[in-house]
Amino acid sequence: TMPHKSIPRERRLLAGVKDSLIRLSCGIEAAQDLCADITQSLNHTAFTESAVTV
């Protein structure tokens, strides 16, 4: 779901919610493993202009 989409763009931006926000829902794995997996995945996407850090 995208609950932030119902909020007007100007209001979202004032709250710090940019259009480029990616919301993730993760399981109970170790946080370090989740961050490593997410970083690796994002760095292999066609949309990444520069390296991503989590």
Secondary structure, 3 states (H helix, E strand, C coil): CCHHHHCCHHHHHHCCCCCCCCCCCCCCCCHHHHHHHHHHHHHCCCCCCCCCCC
